[in-house]
C-alpha cells in the first residue's frame, strides 16, 4: 500500500466485528449477577441431585432387598427407540424447512402456524387427542375406516408404537421446522452457489453443503428434542391403555410405578441412570459444539435467496397436505368436545350428537377443574416472572468477557446439564426437604422456576451474544447499563423466555405428580384423573384438553413474531 493511500484506509468507515472489549468492572460483579440463579439452582437442583447420587452409592440400614424380579431392560430399550424417533423428527423438520424455502410467503406462514401450534400443546393433551383418533371402533375414526381386524385395533400391542410415535412427531416437528427454517435462511449464498457449480443436486447440496453449515442450529434442535425423548412420560401414561402400558414402558414411568418395590437405593440409582442418559447426549453435543458456540457478537450479512413469489404445484400440494394433517388432531379434539358426553362415549365425532355446550358442562361440573385452572394460571404467571427476572442477569454474566473464558464454559456446560435434569432425580429429596410445604403455590412454583431457568439462561445467552459490539458499548460511553441495552436489543428473546416458562408450568404434569400428588391443585392432574375412565370421560377429557390448549395457543398467536425472533436470535447471528 502506498503512503498516500494510508489515510484513505484509516478513515474509511467499517464495522468492527472483533469480540467486544472487556467491560469495566471485575469478575465479582458478574458473580453478583449469577447469584440469584445460583441460589435457586443450588437449593432446588444441585442439592437434590447430590442427595440422590449419595442414596444410589451409599448402602443404608433401612434398605430392604427389593426389585429383584423387576425387568428394567425393556424400559431401557424403549428409551433408545424414543431417541431414534427424536432424530427422525429432527430430520423431518429439516426436510420440511428445506422445501418451505421455495414456497410463497403466505403458504410458508400458514405452514409455520400449523406446525408450531402442537409445540405448545401438552404431551398429556397430545396423548388424549391421538387416543381419540386411533381408538377402537366405533369411536375412533381410523379404526372405523379400516375394516380389517388386524389394522382396526391401533391401541393394541401391534400398533401402539405407531400411535405414540405419530403423536410425538406431531408435537415436536414444528420446533425443528422453525429453527431450521431460520437457519437455512442464513446459509450464505456462496455455499449453495459452489454446490451448484460442482453439479450437486438438491438432495446432495442438502447433505454435503447445508447440513454442515447448520450444525449449531441442529445442535440446538437436537438438544431440545432429544431431551423431550429422554423425559417422555405423560404421553405414554395417557396415550397407551393401561392393559398394554408394560409394552411401551420407559425408564421415567418405570421409576414412578415401581418406586416402592425398588427401594430407596435402587430407585435413586435408576433416577441417576436416567440423568446419565440425558447428560451423555448433552456432552456429545457440547463436544462438537464447543468450536461453533457463538463467542463474538455479530450478524451474518449474507442471506439465502428470497423465496419465489409463486409456489410450484407439487409444493402447494405438499404444504396443503402437511397443514391438513397437523390441523386434523385439533379438529378431532374440538369436535369431540362439542358432543354430548353420552355420544362421545359411544360413537365417533363424525356421527353427530352435537349439543349446546357439548361436554364442557361435565368438564366444569363440580368446580374442581375451574379452580385448578385458576391455580395453574397463577403458578404459571409467577414462574414466568421469576424465571425472566433471574435469567436475564445470569445470561448477561455469561456473555463476552465478564468472566474468564474457561469459567464461562464450565458454568455454561453445567447449565446445559441442568437443563436436561429429570424430575425423578429431585422428587424424593425435595419431598423430604420441603415436607408439608409443597402444597403452596410459591414453593412449588420455585421448583418449576429451577427447572425452567437453565433453558432460559441458555436462550438469553445466545441472544445476548448476537448483539453487535458497537451497540453494547454505546451505553457504557453514556453512563448507562450495558445489561439493559442488551435487554432492549434482545427484547424478543426475553419475551420468548417469559412465554416458554409460562407454557412449561401450565402444561406440567410430571412435577406435580411426583412432588405433590394429590395435593397439587393443577389442571393437568384433573385431566389425568379423568383419563382413568377414558371411554366414559372422552367428551369431558376433550373439553378440558381444548381449554388447556387454548391458553398457550392464543399466547403463541399473540406473540408469534417475538417468539420466532427470540427463539432463533442466536441462530440469526
N, C-alpha and C positions, 0 to 999 in steps of 0.2 A: 504494500500500500504506500503510495507517495505521501510525503509530508503535507502537501497542500490539501490532500483529501482526508487527513486525520480528523480535522474539525468536523467535517461532514458526518463521519461515523460517530463522533462524540455527541452531537446534538440531535441526531435523528431519533424521533420518538420510537420506543419499542416497549413491549411488555416484558417485565422481569418475571420469568417463570421459575426462578430458583425457589428452594424451600424458604419459608419465612424466617426472618431473623429471630434470635432468641428474645422472648418478651422480657420486659422489665419484671423484676420480682424473682424470688428464688423458688426452689422446688417445694419448700414447706408451704408456700401459698397454694400450689397445685394439690398437695396432700390435704389442705383445708377444703378445697373443692370436692375432693374424693371422700371426705369424712362421713357425710350422711349416708351415701351409698354403701360405704364400707361397713358402717354400723349395722344397717339393715341386713346386708348380706351375711355378716358375721353371726348375728343373732338368729336369723331365720333360715340360713342356708349352710354356712360353714360349720357352726357348732353341731347342728343335727347330723350333717354329713360325717363329721368326726365321731360322733356318738354311734352312728350306725356302723361305721367301719370298725370301731372298737368292739361292738357287740358281735360282729362277724368273726373277729380274730381271737377274742379272749373268752375261754370257757368260763361259764358261770355255774354256781352251785345249784341254781334253780332250773338249770337246763335239763329237760327231760328228753329221752330218746324218742323223737317223733319224726314223722315224714319218711320213714324208710320205704314205705310202699307207694309213695308218690313218684310218678314218672314225669320228670321235667323236660325230657328231650323233645317230645312233640311241640311243647310251647316254644322252645328254642328254635326248632326248625321252622315253626310258623313265623317267628320274628324275622328269620332270614328271608322268608317268602315276602314279607312286607317290605323289607329293604330292597329287594329286587323290583317289587312293584313301584317303589318310590323312584327308582331310576327310570322305569318306563314312563312314569308320569312326567318326569323332567324332560325326557326325550320327546314326549307328546307335546308338551308346552313349547319346546324349541321348534318342532316341526310346524306347529300352527303359527308361531310368531314369524317364522321364515316365510310361510305362504302369505301371511297377512301383509307383508311388506309390499305386495303387488295389488292389494285391494284399495279401493277408494276410501276416502276418509270416513264417510258415513257408515259403510259396511264394517270398517275396522272398529269404529266406535261402538256399534251395536254388538259386534262380536266380543269386544272387551267387556262390556257391561254384562252380557250373558255369561261369560266365563268367570268374571270376578265375583258376582253375587254369591255363588256357593262357598267362596272362600271365607265369608263372614258368617256362614251358617254353621251351627254347632255340629260336631260329629253325632251327637245324640239325635238331633233333628234329621240329619242325613240318614242315620240308621232307620229311623221311623219311616221316612219317605221311601226309601228303596225296599223296605219290607212291605209297604203298601203296594208298590209297583209289582213286586215279584211274589206276592202272597199266593196261596193256593186258590184255585177256582172255587167259587165264583167271584171272589173278592179281587184277586189280582188280575191286572189287565194282561200281562204277558202269559200267565198260565191259562187264561181263558182263550187266548188266541192260538195256543198250541195244544191241539187235541191229543198228541202223543203222550202216553203216561210217563215215559222216561223223561220227557222235557217239561212236563207240566209242574213237577214239584221242584221249583227253583230254590226253595228254602230247605231242601234236604241235603244230606252229606255230599251228594254228587255235584251240586251246582252252587252251594253256598259261597264258595270262594269267588266264583264269578260275580255274585251279587255284591259281596263286600268289596271286591276289587273295583267294580264299577262305581260304587259309592265313594271310595277313596279317590279315584281318578276324577270324578265329578267335582269333588270338593277342592282338590289341590292343583289341578291343571291350570286354573285361572291365574294363580300366583306365578307359576313358571312362565306362562304366556306373557304376563305383564312385564316381568323383569327382563325376559329375553327380548321382548319387542323393543324395549328402550335400549337394551344393549346392542341389538342389531342396527338400530338407527344411528348408533355412534361408531360403528365399524368404519374405519377410513375407506374412502372410495378407492384409494390407490391399491389396497389389498385385493379388493374384488376385481379391479382392472387387471392386475397381474395374473390372477387366476384365469380370467377370460383370454388374455393374451396367450397363455400356455394351453388353451383349448380345454380347460376343465369345464365339465357340465355343471348344472345347478347343484346336484347332489354332491358331486366331488368338491365343489367350492365350499359347500356347507361343511363337509368333513375335514378338508385339509386347510382351509383358509379361515372360515368364520369361527369354527369351534375353538381352535387355539386362541384366537383373539378375544373370545368371550369367556375365557376361563375365570377371571374374577367374578363375573356375573353368574356363571354356572356354579361357582363355589357357594355364593350366597343362596341361590335357589336350592341347591342340593343340601346345604346345611339345614334349612328350614324344613324341607320335605322329608329328608331322612330322619330328622328329629321327630316329626309327626308320626313317621312309620314306627320308630322305636317305642314311642309313647302311646301307640294306639290302644284304646281301652273301651270307651263308651260306644264306639261304632260297632265293635264286636259284641259288647254286652247287650245292646238293644237290637242290632241288625240280625243276629242269629237267634233262632228259637232256643229255649232252654234245653230241649232234648238233644241238641247237637252242639252245645257250647264246647264240649271237650274236643270236637273235631276241628275247631278253629281257635283254640285257646292260645293266648300269648303270655309272655312272662309277667307282665304287669297284672293281668287278670288272674293268673295262677297264684301270684303272691297274695292278692286280695281274697281269693276264695279259700286258700289253704293256710292262711296265716297261723291259726291256732294249731293246726296239725304239724306245721313245720317247726314250731317252737321259735323262741326269740333269736337264737343264734343262727339257725338256718334261714329264717325269714330275713334277717339282716344281711346275710351273705348273698341271698338272691337279689335283694334290693341293690347291693353293691355291684353285682353282676350286671344288672340292668343298666346301671350308670356307666359301667365299664364299656358296655356295648356302644352306648351313645358317645362316650368320651373318645373311644378309639376312632370312630368315624370322624369326629371333630378334629382330632390330632392329625389324621391323614390329610384332611382338607387344609388345615393350617400349615402343614409341612410344605404343601405345594403352593399355598397362597402367600407364604412369607415374603417372596420377592415381588409379588404383584400387588400387595396391600398398599393402598394409597399413602404416601408419606409427604407429598407436597401438594399444596392447593393449586389446582389448575383445572381447566376445562378443555376438552378437545375441541379444536376448531373445525375439523373436517368431518362432515356428516355423510351418511349414506344418501343415495339419490332419493329425492322425494317420491312418494307413491304416485302412480299414474292416476289421472282423474277418472278414468273408466276402468272397470274391472272385467276381466275376461269371463266368459260364461262358465267354465269349469270352476273358477274360484268363486263366482257368485253362488253356484250350486253348493259348493263346499261350505261356504260361510253360512248359507241359509240352513243347511243340514246340521252343522255344529250348533248354531244358535237354537234351533228347534230341539235338538237332543238335550242341551243343557237347560232349556226352559221347561221341558216336559215334567221333570220331578216337581217343580214348583206348581205347575198346573194340577198335577195329581193331588198334591198336598192341599191346595186351596179348595179344589172341588170336593174332596172328601170332607173337609171341614164344614162345607155348606150343606151337607146332607144331614138328615136326622140320625141320631145315634143308632137307632134300630136298623135303618137301611145301610148305614156304613158298616155295621157288624155282619150283615148277611149277604150283601151284593156289592158289585163293582160300581165305581163312580159314574160309569157311562150309562147305567140303567135308570138314572133319575133319582127320585127321592129327595129332592132339594126343598127345603123349607126355610121360612123366615127365621133367621138367627142360626140355622144349621145346628151344629153340635157345640156352639160356643156357650149356650146356656148350661150344658152339662159340664163344660170345662171350668166355668166360673161358679158353679152351683153353690158349693159350700164356703166360698170365700178364701180358701187356702191358697189357690193359685194367684188370685189378685194380690193378696198380702205378700206372697213370695215374690211376685213381680216388683212390687214397690221396694222390698228389702234388697232384691238383686240389683235394681237400678241405683239405689243409694250406695251399695257396695261398689258398683262399677264406677260411679262418679268419683267416689273417694279414691279408689285405686288409680283412676286416670289422672287426677290432680296430683296426688303424691308422687306417682311414678314420673310424671313430667318434671315436677319441681326438683326431684332428686337426680334424675338422669341428665338434665342439662349441664349442671356444673361438673358432674363426673365425666361426661363426654368431653367437655371443654378441657379438663385436666389431662386427658389422654391425647390431645391433638398437638401436633407440631413438637416444640421443644420445651414445653413447660416442665416435663420430667425427662430424665436421661432416657436415651433411646431404648436401652436394654430393659429398664424399669417399665417403660410404656408397653413393650412387647410382652413382658411377663404378666402385667396387670390385664392387658387385653386378652391374652391366652386364657387366664383364669376366668375372665368374664365370659368368654365363649363357652368354656366348660360348664360354668354355672347356668348358662342359657339352656343347656340340654339336661339339667338335673331332673330326674324323675321324681314326682311327688312321693312315690313309695319310699324313697330314701329318707324323707323328712317326717313321715306320718307318725311313727312310734315315738321318736324323740320329742317332737313338738307336742304330741298328745300328753307326754309326761311333764314337759317343761311348763306348758300353759294349761294344765288341767283345770277345768272349770271356767276358763276364760275364753275358749274358742267360740262360745256361743254368741259373743258380742260382735257387732259389725266392725268395730275398729280393729280388734286383734286379728280376726280372720282376713280383713282387708289388707293388713300388712303382710300376711303370708302371700296373698296374691301379688302385692307390690314387689316383694322379694323375688318372686318367680318371673315377673314381667320385666323387672329392672334391667337384667343383663342384656336382653334383646334390645330394649330401648336405648341403652348406652351405646351398643354397637351401631345401631342405625343412626343415631345422632353423631357419633364419631365419624362415620363415613361422610355424613353431610357436612360437618364442620371442616373435615379435611379437604373438601372440594371448594371451599371458599378461597378465591384468589388472594395472594399475598397483599397487594395494594389495598384491597377492601378491608382487610383485617387491620392493617397498620394505620389506616386513616383515623379511627377514633383515638388511638394512642397519642397521635400528634395533637388532637383536640382535647385531650384530657378526659376522654370518655372511656367506658369499659369495653374492652375487646370482646368479652363474652356476650354482652348484649348486642354488639354488632354482628357476631356470628349468629345469634338467635334470629336477628332481623333478616339476615341473608338466608337462613335455613328455616324460615317460618313454616313451609310445608312439611319439613321433616319433624319439627316439633309437634305440629298438628297430627301428623301420622302416628307418632308415639302415643299421644293422648288417646286417639281413636283406637289404636291397637290395644292399649291397656284396658280400655273400657270393654272392648269386644271379648278379650280373653276372660275377664272377670264375669261378664254377662253370660257367656256360653259355658263356663266351667261347671263340670260335674265331678271330676275326679277329686279335686282338693276338698270340696265339701263332703264328698262321700267318705274319703279316707280319714279326714281330720275331725269331722264334726257331725257325722250321721248318728241319730236322726235330728239333732238339734238345729242344724243349719237350715235357716229359712230361705232356701234358694229355689227358684223356679225349675231348674233342671232336675232337682231331686223330686219335685212333684211329678214331673213327666216320667221319671224312672219308676216311681210307684205305679203310675197309670199303666206303664208298659208291661207290668207283671200279668195283667189281663188284657193282652194285646187285642184279641179278637173282639171282645165286648167293648173295649175302650178305644177302638180305632178312630171314631169320629172325634172324641174329646182329645185324643192324642194329636190328631191332625190340627185341630183348632189351637191347641197350645203351641204346636210347632209353628204355625203361621204367626202367632203373636211373638214368639221368641225370635223368629227370623225377621219380622217386620222392623223391629227396632234397629238392629245393626245394618239391615239393608237400606233403610231410609238414611241412616247416618252415612253409609257408603255413598249413596247417590248425592247427598247434600255436600259432601266433601271430596268427591271423586278426583277433582283436579289436584287439590292439595295432597291427597293420598298418593296419587300416581307420582307426582313430583317428589314427595317426601320419601317414599319407599325406594325410589330409584335415583335420588340425588347423588349418592356416592357412585352409582353406575354411570351417571351422566357427566362425570368429571372430564 
